[in-house]
Each structure stands twice: as C-alpha cells, then as structure tokens.
Amino acid sequence: PAFGFASLYDYGDSVADTGLPAPFIGGHLESGGSTKEGGLGSVYGSTVTVSPCGRRAVWTNTDGQIVTVTLPKDSVGEVSVVILPQQNEIGQPMIGDSETELIFSPGGRYLAITHPARNQFKVISIADLGVPEDGVISVGRIVQATTDRFNSFSPVWGKQSKDFLVDKVTTTLDPSESSAGATALFF
C-alpha cells in the first residue's frame, strides 16, 4: 500500500511504457497538457506548500488555479482535490501565479493566500477549507484580510499577547486545558 504522497498515484495505471505511476489528477495527456484539456498543467514548484499537520497540500499552476488536496487517513481512502474559486467573497481575483504565497494555519484548516487584487496591489485572503481530519475539503468562506490600498505580504500565523495571559491563567487552574494553536494571522 502507498502512504503519504505516494498515495496520490494510482499504481494500477502507468504512463506510456515508462513504468512510472499515473498521477491521481490530470497528466494523462502525452504532452502533459493544460488542466483545461484534462492534463496536470505546470505546477509552480515555488508555491507547493504542505500543511503543518501533514494532511493537506496546496499549489498554483500555470492556468492561474490554486489547487488543494487532503490525503486520506489511510492508504485506502479517497484523495480530496479542490480547485479554489478564482475570487474571494468581495470579488477580488484570486489568480495563482509563481509569486502567490500559500500559508496554512497550524491545524491545516485555514489557508492564507497572498495574491494580486484588481489594482495589482497584493492582498491577503483567508480560505476556510474545513477540518483536515474529515478527509475532505469543504471550502467555506474566503475572506479578504487586508485592504487593497497597499501591498500586504508574508502572512504568519501566531498568538496575540492576550492569548499568553489566558493560557497562563487557564493552565494554572487546569493544566490539561493548554491551547497550543495559533489564534491570529500577522502580516
């Protein structure tokens, strides 16, 4: 059985007498082809990001798409693949390119996306991809976190100063109640 990223490939099929496994999505055209033609397209290698939980990955391709996958809990489950909408909820374009930054939250549920707005300034949008443990991607809201009046870049997930105080009080009262996750996005 295949585990991790090896589970993304279907070992029952091989690519044109090479003996290599066929990709789980696209790639069945001899030319590689664009995703519009059913091919895998060209993935921008600099944008490939794996979530800290290890269950999700995301990348952009030359067709301007932002593609995310969730790996199954075991080698038997289905790989969930979703192409994100090309607009956030206020209508700003979310076109993936080689400079798109994709940063997962520590739990893998949220994805911060740095992308050009209509006026070509960079903005950060946050996509809710659902809980990774469910094994599927259910895209919720995609909110714009920054304004398009200036360039925003390099988002970082972390904690606010008040969270440290709350954690200290909470763990003093009950040590099993510690929250190690991030609660804010900094940019």
C-alpha positions, 0 to 999 in steps of 0.5 A: 500500500502507498502512504503519504504522497505516494498515495496520490498515484494510482499504481494500477495505471502507468504512463506510456511504457515508462513504468512510472505511476499515473498521477491521481489528477490530470497528466494523462495527456502525452504532452502533459497538457493544460488542466483545461484539456484534462492534463496536470498543467505546470505546477509552480514548484515555488508555491507547493506548500504542505500543511503543518499537520501533514494532511493537506497540500496546496499549489498554483499552476500555470492556468492561474488555479490554486489547487488543494488536496487532503490525503486520506487517513489511510492508504485506502481512502479517497484523495480530496482535490479542490480547485479554489474559486478564482475570487474571494467573497468581495470579488477580488481575483484570486489568480495563482501565479509563481509569486502567490504565497500559500500559508496554512494555519497550524491545524491545516484548516485555514489557508492564507493566500497572498495574491494580486487584487484588481489594482495589482496591489497584493492582498491577503485572503483567508480560505476556510477549507474545513477540518483536515481530519474529515478527509475532505475539503469543504471550502467555506468562506474566503475572506479578504484580510487586508485592504487593497490600498497597499501591498500586504505580504508574508502572512504568519500565523501566531498568538496575540499577547492576550492569548499568553495571559489566558493560557497562563491563567487557564493552565494554572487552574487546569493544566490539561486545558493548554491551547497550543494553536495559533489564534491570529494571522500577522502580516 
